[in-house]
């Protein structure tokens, strides 16, 4: 098994065993996989791209698994946040496609709601300036790059992923693992495994008002929040837990070439 395209290029042409390569993003070419029998794709969208490039051998969709262990939350006082304030969290690299500027604007329209963003990158200062220009810098916390984001997720109330492009959206799975309701953009990955109103809420890419309304719904409707939390955990355990993913790979490895 090869875990990356360049590793696949080194795949020996062994006989008598199945040769598997994994893809976690959209490929532009397939010459790396000349000795591969089956390409495992993280999402159906990646699988469709593989087929559209002319691949005629095996394709399977098996995603990453997520650590489902619950952890203790941080003390909100450590990030200067009131215990009773609604807290929205997001995380990732500060680049334009992650949509942190949009999320900041969406939260700015919701008085009393705090925003935590974990991560680093070239867009951080632009987002910080936007928060200041919108008059909400006192409600936005830039957490920096965290080795383990789970204690912060556990202490937040809602997780939001506003990305314009996301092949899967592992951060959503991490939020579900800590029992949080999720709002996501309708980007490639989430639209595969999220169902609006069942295991999360979906907003159109770039729709600031849509994200603001979805966050407000979860803040004000505890029954809705509880329903999508339960749905998210069911999806996590049934599709993205270590057991579910490992079993899918084991069944693939049993297959004859």
Order of alpha helices (4+ residues) and beta strands (2+ residues): alpha-beta-beta-alpha-beta-beta-alpha-beta-alpha-beta-alpha-beta-alpha-beta-alpha-beta-alpha-alpha-alpha
